[in-house]
Amino acid sequence: MAVQPDATGTDASVTPYRLWLAQLRSIIFYGWLALLTFVWFIPSFVIGIFLPLKARNYFIMVFYCHIVVWSARLICGVKWRVEGRENIPADGRGYVLLSKHQSTWETFFIPTLIAPHVQVVKRELLYLPFFGWALKMIHPIFIDRTHKTNALKQVLTQGADRLNNGIHVLVFPEGTRVSPGKRKAFSKGGAMLATKSQAPVIAIAHNSGEHWPNDNWVKRPGTINLVISPVMETTDLSTAQLSELSESWINNRVDEISARPFDGEMVDADSSGKRF
């Protein structure tokens, strides 16, 4: 039986020494991440602005994300195991990537696996110093989640443009980070983008929140499991069928690889207090 976290967000069996060590390692990681983001912004802006979009994506995002996830591994002990690498697209087409969303870890890690891609992200990230400015240079799809109709139009219009140019589009159908053991109904925006563009889909399941928690700043040593689905061709699927297929696949695989499978609680709205 999996050990359940206590009120502090840490495992009940963790000793004070291990908790202190995890806190110290997390502090070191965040300090290094802030320094890295500041330093990497300079070459990203000076060199990246002259590169074509695909090359800029690799230069600004992919290289940076490799450093971040390996730093988390070396400093905090957050490792990973990937299943389904053979399903990673390599045919030059633009794919819609539909991923489970439990923490910030997957936004760093997925670019190291599948590139070039852009993410559908909330507009507020644009205003983050250095990080947001560099992010804007790779042309993500910024949306205002308070205006859902306009947000969907942006996803469909800008997403189709990226896909037609061989750039994958990463969508988190839950729309927000959802803690391990919980679920949130998937929105159909990513599935609609895929069916209207006739773009193939890759689904991604993982349990990142068990080691990079969304509700606590302390990173927990351990191995995150990530699974990549076989390609889902969309030619003969409706938006509703594709959404149901991808949601079922992701939820089932998340339960299989998690220490905290679905406990029956559905999350209806965005919760406050998100942690980076």
N, C-alpha and C positions, 0 to 999 in steps of 0.2 A: 504494500500500500504506500502511495506517495505521501511524503511529509507535507503537511499543509502549512502555509505561512502564518505567522502570528500577526498581531495588530500592527507591528512595525513594518510589515512587508517582508520580513526575513523568515527563514525556516525556524520552526520552534526548537529544533535540535542544534542550531548553530550556537557555539560557545561565544562568550564575550570577546575572547581573543580573535576568533575568526571573523566576528562581526567588525571589530575594530580594524582588522587587517583589510577586509573588503572595503570599508569606508576610506581607509588611507589610500588604497590602490585606486579607488574611484576618484578621489580628489586629485591624485597625480594624473590620472587619465584626462580629467576635465581641464586641468591646467595645460597639459600638452595639447589637447584638442583646440583650446582657445589660441595658443601660440601658433599651431599649425595652420589654422584657418586664417589668421592674420598674415602670416608669412606667405602662404600659398596664394593669397589674393593678388599679390604684386605680380608674379609671373603670369598668373591667370589673366589678368587685365592687360598687361603690357604685350604678351605674346599671343594670348588667345584671341584677341580682337582681330588679328590678321589671318586667322585660320578659318577654313571653310567649316560649316556647322558640324559635320561628322567628326572631323579631326579635332575641333574645339571641344566636342563632347568628351572624347577620350582624354584630351590633355587636361581639361579643367576638372571633370567629374570622376572619370574612371581611376586615374592615378591617385587623386585625393582620397577616394573611397577605399582603395587598396591600403593606403597608409592608415586610415582610421580603423578598419576592421582588424588589421594586424596589430595595431597599437592596443586595441581592446583585448586581443588575444594575449599579447605579451605582458601587458600591465595588469589587466583584470582577470585573466584566465577564462575569457569568453571565447570558447572554441566553436567549431561548426562541423557538421557532417552533411554532405549533399547527396541526395539520391535522385537519379534521373538526368544526369549530365548529358546523356546521349540525346535527350529531347531538346537541348538548347538549339535555337534556330541558327542555321548556317547557310540558308539559301538566298539571302539578300532581300527577302520580303520583309515588310514591316509587320510585326505581330502586336496584338493587344495582350499585355501581361496583366492578369487578374490575380492579385495577391492578398493573402491574409494580412491583417495589420494589427500587430500587438505592441510594437515599440518603434523607436527610431532606427534600431539595428538594421532592419530590412531595407530601409531607404539608403543605407550605406553599402549593404552587402550585395543586393541584387545588381547594381551597376558593375560589380566586379565579375559577375557571371554572364550577364546578357547586356551587350552594348553594340551600337549606341542606342540609348533610349532616353526619352523624356518622361517626366512624371506629371501627373495631374496633382497640383498642390494648391493649398489655400493661399490666397493673395497676401495674407499677413507676412508670409515668409520673405516676400520681396523687400520688406523694410528692415530685416535683420542686417546689422552692419557686417560688411565683408562677405559673409556667407550668402546673404540674399542678393548682394550685388553680383557675385560670381555666378550664382544660380541663374540669374536673369540672362546671362550671356549664352547659356546653352538652350534658350528658348523653351522652357517648360510651359505647361498650360496652366496659367494662374486663373483660379476661379474665386468668385465671391460666393461663399456657401449660403449667405443670407438671401440671395436671389437665385433660387434653384432653376428657374426657367432659363435665365441668361447663362447660368453656369453650364447647363446641359448643351446649349447652343455652342458655347465656346469649346466644350469637349468634342462635339461632333465636327465642328468646322476646323478647328486647329488640329485636332487629332487626325482627321483625314489627310490633312496636308503633310503631317509628319510621316504617316504610314505610307503615303504615296512616294515619299522620298527615301524609303527604306529605313526609317527610324522607328523603333518600337515605342509604344506608349504604355507606360505603367499606370494602372489604375488600382486603387484600394477601394473595392466596392462597398465596404462598410462605412467609408467616409470619415472615420476617426479610429484612433487606437482603442482596441477592446482587450481588456485584461484576460489572461488565461482562464479557461473554464467558463467564460461568458461568450455569448454570440450576439450579433446585431444583424438584422435583415439586410441583405445585399441590395444596393441600388442597381438599377438596370442600365445606368449610363455607359459603363464600359462594354457591356454586352451589346447595347444599341450601336455604339461606335463600330464594333466588330462586324455586326450583321449588315449595317448600312454601307460599310466600306468593303465588305466581303473579305475582311482580314482574318487570318487564322488566330487562334487564341492559345496561349500557354497559361495554365493555372499554377499557382505557387502556394504551397502550404508550409507552415513552420510553427515553431513554438518559442519564438524569440523572447516573448514576455516573461518566460520563466527564468531567464538569466540577465536580460536587459529590461527590467520592469518599467512599466509606464507610470506607475504610481509611487515609485521610490527611486531616488537618485543613485542608490548603491547598486553596483553591478555584481551579480552573483557568479562565481566561477562555475563552469560546467560546459556542456556541449549542446548547442542549438541544432536541432534536426530540421532540415529543409528539403522538401520534395518538389520536383518539377514534373508536371503532368505531361503525358503525350500530347501531341498537337491536336487541337480541336478545330477541325475545318468548319466553317460557318455557312457554306453555300446552301445547305438544305435545312438550316435551323432558323427558327424565328428568334426574336430577341428574348422572349419569355422562356423558350426552350433552352437557349444558350445560358441564360442567367441561372435557371434552375440546375442545369447540368454542372456548371462551374461551381456554384454555391455548394451543391451536394458533395462534389469531389473534394473541395477544399475542406469543408467541415468534417467529412469522414476521415480524411488523412490527418488533419490536425488532432483529432481524437486518438488516432492510432499512435502518433509519435509523442504525445504529451503526457507529462506526469499528472497534469490536471485536465482531464477531459471535460466536456460540456457538463455543467452542473444543473442545467435546466433554466438558468436565468438569461433572459433576453434583455439587451440594452436598447432602450428606445430613443435616447437622445445623447448628444455629446456631453461627456462629463467634464467637469472643470479640473484644474490642477494637473494638466499634462506636464510630464517631465521630459526634458531633452535627454 
